[in-house]
Amino acid sequence: MRGSNNIRSNYTLIHYFFVSLFLHLLVLLLLNFTGRLDLRNFYFGRQSGEKTSITVGFGAEAAEKIDSTGYEFIGTEELSTYAEPQNLPPRYPAAALRNRWQGETVLLLSLNKNGVLAKVDLVKSSGYKILDDAALSAARQWRFRSPRRSIQVKFPVKFVLQN
């Protein structure tokens, strides 16, 4: 019978552990709802009150007219007329938040006349590979309506931490 007491003792320890964990989570949630603790800052290592911002480049100026590959250069404002509404900006990588990395990545988007994103190139690095990769990954998911001609656009993506 000695073994059953040992098993019962282990179950009691496990029970107390989970009850304690539950109570700690409950306190964290209550502090979050009362405004005394911002769990987003807790998890991502941001300074209190600091917000993230990712700005994608609608509004920048148009570039040259046509390059040697047959693509017509357009501005980001014109590109926005072809962009599908479900296109999402890149997620701010958690490691970049913890390390407080910011920067601007400039992408070269090449669309064929059917609106298919034929190529995405990195024109200017933010200085952090993780931010560049987030911008490239998001851009590869974007969809566009047909511009009826092959177009290219230099597209800035800014990763900024705001107070």
VOBA-1610 file (N, C-alpha, C; in pm, whole numbers, padded with zeros to 5 digits, always signed):
BEGIN
Met+00082-00120+00000Met+00000+00000+00000Met+00086+00127+00000Arg+00211+00106+00023Arg+00300+00221+00028Arg+00305+00292-00108Gly+00298+00217-00218Gly+00301+00274-00352Gly+00181+00361-00381Ser+00062+00324-00331Ser-00057+00405-00358Ser-00051+00539-00286Asn+00012+00545-00169Asn+00029+00673-00100Asn+00122+00765-00178Asn+00224+00704-00237Asn+00320+00780-00318Asn+00251+00837-00442Ile+00165+00758-00507Ile+00091+00805-00625Ile-00005+00917-00585Arg-00074+00897-00472Arg-00168+00999-00423Arg-00094+01129-00394Ser+00026+01119-00338Ser+00107+01236-00308Ser+00147+01309-00436Asn+00182+01233-00540Asn+00216+01296-00668Asn+00097+01367-00730Tyr-00022+01306-00723Tyr-00142+01372-00774Tyr-00172+01500-00698Thr-00149+01500-00568Thr-00172+01620-00488Thr-00077+01731-00531Leu+00050+01697-00554Leu+00146+01798-00600Leu+00107+01855-00736Ile+00067+01768-00825Ile+00025+01813-00959Ile-00098+01901-00947His-00192+01861-00862His-00314+01940-00842His-00279+02081-00791Tyr-00191+02089-00689Tyr-00152+02219-00634Tyr-00079+02304-00739Phe+00003+02240-00821Phe+00074+02313-00926Phe-00024+02380-01022Phe-00123+02303-01071Phe-00217+02359-01167Phe-00309+02463-01104Val-00347+02444-00981Val-00428+02545-00911Val-00348+02674-00897Ser-00221+02662-00860Ser-00135+02780-00847Ser-00116+02850-00982Leu-00094+02772-01086Leu-00079+02829-01220Leu-00206+02903-01262Phe-00320+02843-01238Phe-00448+02905-01273Phe-00466+03037-01198Leu-00434+03038-01069Leu-00449+03161-00990Leu-00355+03271-01039His-00233+03235-01075His-00140+03335-01127His-00190+03393-01259Leu-00240+03309-01347Leu-00294+03358-01474Leu-00416+03447-01451Leu-00499+03410-01356Leu-00617+03491-01323Leu-00576+03629-01274Val-00474+03638-01190Val-00426+03767-01141Val-00371+03850-01257Leu-00293+03788-01348Leu-00240+03861-01464Leu-00353+03915-01551Leu-00455+03835-01574Leu-00568+03881-01655Leu-00643+03994-01588Leu-00665+03985-01457Leu-00734+04092-01385Leu-00654+04222-01390Leu-00522+04212-01373Leu-00438+04332-01383Leu-00443+04390-01524Asn-00449+04305-01625Asn-00457+04352-01763Asn-00589+04425-01787Phe-00701+04367-01740Phe-00832+04429-01763Phe-00850+04557-01685Thr-00783+04571-01572Thr-00795+04694-01494Thr-00699+04801-01544Gly-00613+04766-01641Gly-00521+04864-01698Gly-00391+04878-01621Arg-00370+04797-01519Arg-00247+04807-01440Arg-00130+04732-01501Leu-00159+04647-01598Leu-00055+04570-01665Leu-00097+04549-01809Asp-00006+04575-01902Asp-00034+04551-02043Asp+00038+04422-02082Leu-00040+04314-02101Leu+00021+04185-02130Leu+00095+04183-02263Arg+00058+04270-02356Arg+00133+04275-02482Arg+00275+04318-02456Asn+00295+04415-02365Asn+00430+04455-02329Asn+00502+04342-02257Phe+00430+04271-02174Phe+00487+04161-02097Phe+00541+04052-02190Tyr+00464+04016-02291Tyr+00505+03908-02380Tyr+00608+03949-02483Phe+00603+04070-02534Phe+00689+04109-02645Phe+00805+04199-02605Gly+00820+04230-02478Gly+00935+04306-02433Gly+00935+04451-02473Arg+00818+04507-02503Arg+00811+04649-02538Arg+00814+04734-02413Gln+00852+04858-02430Gln+00843+04953-02321Gln+00695+04983-02296Ser+00660+05018-02175Ser+00521+05047-02142Ser+00469+05161-02228Gly+00353+05140-02289Gly+00291+05243-02372Gly+00343+05248-02514Glu+00444+05168-02547Glu+00503+05170-02680Glu+00417+05089-02776Lys+00395+05141-02895Lys+00313+05073-02995Lys+00399+05040-03116Thr+00354+04938-03191Thr+00425+04904-03313Thr+00350+04961-03432Ser+00423+04983-03537Ser+00362+05034-03658Ser+00435+04976-03777Ile+00357+04927-03871Ile+00415+04883-03997Ile+00345+04963-04105Thr+00421+05042-04176Thr+00365+05125-04281Thr+00406+05068-04415Val+00307+05041-04499Val+00339+04997-04633Val+00320+05114-04727Gly+00390+05111-04840Gly+00419+05229-04916Gly+00319+05297-05004Phe+00191+05293-04979Phe+00100+05367-05065Phe+00117+05516-05042Gly+00144+05589-05148Gly+00162+05733-05138Gly+00298+05780-05187Ala+00391+05689-05210Ala+00522+05729-05259Ala+00514+05767-05407Glu+00617+05835-05455Glu+00616+05886-05592Glu+00643+05778-05697Ala+00605+05804-05820Ala+00631+05711-05931Ala+00777+05719-05970Ala+00828+05609-06022Ala+00969+05604-06063Ala+00980+05625-06212Glu+01092+05576-06271Glu+01113+05588-06415Glu+00996+05524-06490Lys+00993+05539-06622Lys+00878+05489-06696Lys+00886+05341-06733Ile+00979+05299-06816Ile+00986+05158-06858Ile+01131+05113-06851Asp+01153+04991-06792Asp+01289+04941-06785Asp+01318+04847-06901Ser+01439+04791-06903Ser+01482+04709-07017Ser+01410+04574-07024Thr+01344+04531-06918Thr+01275+04403-06922Thr+01131+04416-06971Gly+01089+04536-07004Gly+00954+04556-07056Gly+00850+04590-06951Tyr+00892+04603-06827Tyr+00799+04643-06721Tyr+00787+04794-06716Glu+00667+04842-06697Glu+00644+04985-06679Glu+00650+05014-06530Phe+00728+05114-06491Phe+00735+05154-06351Phe+00615+05242-06317Ile+00553+05212-06205Ile+00441+05295-06157Ile+00468+05331-06011Gly+00390+05423-05959Gly+00399+05460-05818Gly+00312+05370-05731Thr+00337+05375-05602Thr+00262+05289-05512Thr+00115+05328-05504Glu+00086+05454-05528Glu-00054+05497-05525Glu-00134+05430-05637Glu-00074+05421-05757Glu-00142+05352-05866Glu-00152+05203-05837Leu-00048+05146-05775Leu-00052+05004-05740Leu-00170+04975-05647Ser-00202+05067-05560Ser-00311+05045-05464Ser-00445+05023-05535Thr-00460+05074-05657Thr-00585+05053-05731Thr-00598+04908-05779Tyr-00487+04835-05786Tyr-00489+04695-05829Tyr-00485+04597-05711Ala-00450+04646-05593Ala-00432+04558-05477Ala-00566+04504-05428Glu-00567+04376-05393Glu-00686+04314-05335Glu-00699+04361-05190Pro-00823+04381-05142Pro-00841+04435-05007Pro-00792+04343-04895Gln-00781+04212-04922Gln-00738+04121-04816Gln-00587+04115-04798Asn-00510+04191-04878Asn-00364+04194-04861Asn-00331+04254-04725Leu-00253+04182-04647Leu-00219+04226-04512Leu-00074+04272-04505Pro-00047+04370-04419Pro+00093+04410-04399Pro+00168+04298-04327Pro+00300+04301-04330Pro+00376+04197-04261Pro+00358+04206-04110Arg+00375+04094-04043Arg+00372+04092-03896Arg+00507+04141-03846Tyr+00504+04216-03738Tyr+00629+04262-03676Tyr+00688+04141-03603Pro+00804+04091-03644Pro+00860+03971-03581Pro+00885+03991-03431Ala+00852+03890-03351Ala+00865+03898-03205Ala+01010+03927-03164Ala+01106+03863-03231Ala+01248+03886-03197Ala+01287+04031-03224Ala+01233+04089-03329Ala+01261+04230-03360Ala+01199+04322-03255Leu+01082+04286-03206Leu+01020+04363-03099Leu+01104+04358-02972Arg+01146+04237-02935Arg+01227+04221-02813Arg+01356+04301-02821Asn+01418+04302-02939Asn+01545+04371-02957Asn+01529+04517-02999Arg+01402+04559-03016Arg+01369+04698-03052Arg+01430+04737-03187Trp+01427+04643-03285Trp+01480+04668-03418Trp+01375+04737-03502Gln+01417+04840-03575Gln+01331+04916-03664Gln+01404+04932-03797Gly+01330+04965-03900Gly+01395+04991-04027Gly+01296+04996-04141Glu+01348+05034-04257Glu+01266+05041-04378Glu+01324+04946-04481Thr+01239+04857-04529Thr+01273+04765-04636Thr+01207+04816-04762Val+01279+04818-04874Val+01218+04857-05002Val+01220+04735-05093Leu+01101+04701-05140Leu+01084+04585-05227Leu+01057+04632-05370Leu+01096+04552-05468Leu+01060+04576-05606Leu+00959+04468-05644Leu+00834+04508-05661Leu+00727+04416-05698Leu+00711+04418-05849Ser+00711+04300-05911Ser+00693+04288-06056Ser+00565+04210-06082Leu+00466+04276-06144Leu+00339+04211-06176Leu+00329+04192-06326Asn+00280+04076-06369Asn+00256+04059-06512Asn+00120+04120-06547Lys+00085+04117-06675Lys-00038+04186-06719Lys-00165+04122-06665Asn-00154+03998-06610Asn-00271+03932-06550Asn-00285+03962-06401Gly-00192+04039-06345Gly-00197+04072-06204Gly-00126+03972-06115Val-00056+03877-06175Val+00019+03778-06098Val+00152+03839-06055Leu+00184+03826-05929Leu+00311+03876-05878Leu+00421+03784-05928Ala+00490+03827-06033Ala+00590+03744-06099Ala+00719+03736-06018Lys+00753+03844-05948Lys+00882+03849-05879Lys+00876+03953-05768Val+00943+03923-05658Val+00960+04019-05548Val+01109+04023-05517Asp+01170+04140-05531Asp+01313+04156-05504Asp+01334+04254-05390Leu+01440+04233-05315Leu+01480+04325-05210Leu+01569+04433-05272Val+01523+04557-05272Val+01600+04668-05329Val+01687+04733-05222Lys+01629+04750-05102Lys+01703+04813-04992Lys+01670+04739-04863Ser+01774+04698-04792Ser+01756+04625-04667Ser+01728+04721-04552Ser+01654+04672-04454Ser+01630+04749-04332Ser+01753+04746-04243Gly+01845+04656-04272Gly+01960+04636-04186Gly+01942+04515-04095Tyr+01822+04457-04097Tyr+01792+04339-04016Tyr+01726+04235-04105Lys+01790+04119-04117Lys+01739+04013-04205Lys+01598+03971-04166Ile+01568+03967-04037Ile+01437+03923-03991Ile+01326+04017-04038Leu+01353+04149-04043Leu+01254+04245-04094Leu+01240+04231-04245Asp+01353+04217-04314Asp+01349+04199-04459Asp+01270+04074-04496Asp+01296+03964-04423Asp+01226+03838-04451Asp+01076+03851-04426Ala+01037+03924-04321Ala+00894+03943-04291Ala+00826+04020-04404Ala+00893+04123-04455Ala+00837+04203-04566Ala+00827+04118-04694Leu+00932+04043-04725Leu+00930+03958-04845Leu+00823+03851-04835Ser+00812+03788-04720Ser+00713+03682-04700Ser+00570+03735-04716Ala+00542+03850-04658Ala+00408+03908-04670Ala+00379+03946-04815Ala+00475+04007-04882Ala+00454+04051-05021Ala+00425+03934-05113Arg+00488+03821-05087Arg+00465+03702-05172Arg+00322+03648-05158Gln+00252+03688-05053Gln+00113+03644-05032Gln+00012+03740-05094Trp+00056+03859-05132Trp-00036+03960-05183Trp-00092+03921-05319Arg-00215+03964-05344Arg-00284+03937-05471Arg-00328+04071-05532Phe-00333+04074-05665Phe-00366+04197-05737Phe-00463+04168-05851Arg-00543+04268-05885Arg-00628+04260-06004Arg-00540+04292-06127Ser-00585+04253-06241Ser-00507+04270-06363Ser-00487+04418-06398Pro-00359+04461-06411Pro-00333+04598-06458Pro-00333+04608-06610Arg-00350+04496-06681Arg-00354+04486-06827Arg-00221+04524-06894Arg-00116+04533-06814Arg+00019+04556-06865Arg+00117+04509-06757Ser+00240+04481-06795Ser+00340+04440-06697Ser+00392+04563-06625Ile+00390+04559-06492Ile+00430+04677-06414Ile+00527+04637-06303Gln+00605+04735-06259Gln+00694+04722-06145Gln+00676+04844-06057Val+00697+04823-05927Val+00689+04935-05834Val+00787+04912-05720Lys+00857+05018-05681Lys+00940+05013-05561Lys+00847+05039-05444Phe+00842+04945-05352Phe+00741+04945-05247Phe+00807+04946-05109Pro+00802+05059-05037Pro+00864+05065-04904Pro+00776+05002-04796Val+00839+04933-04703Val+00772+04877-04586Val+00851+04924-04465Lys+00788+05005-04379Lys+00857+05060-04262Lys+00814+04986-04136Phe+00913+04938-04062Phe+00889+04877-03931Phe+00931+04980-03826Val+00833+05030-03749Val+00860+05138-03655Val+00796+05108-03521Leu+00871+05131-03414Leu+00816+05126-03279Leu+00780+05269-03239Gln+00657+05289-03199Gln+00610+05424-03165Gln+00581+05433-03017Asn+00615+05546-02956Asn+00581+05569-02813Asn+00444+05626-02801
//
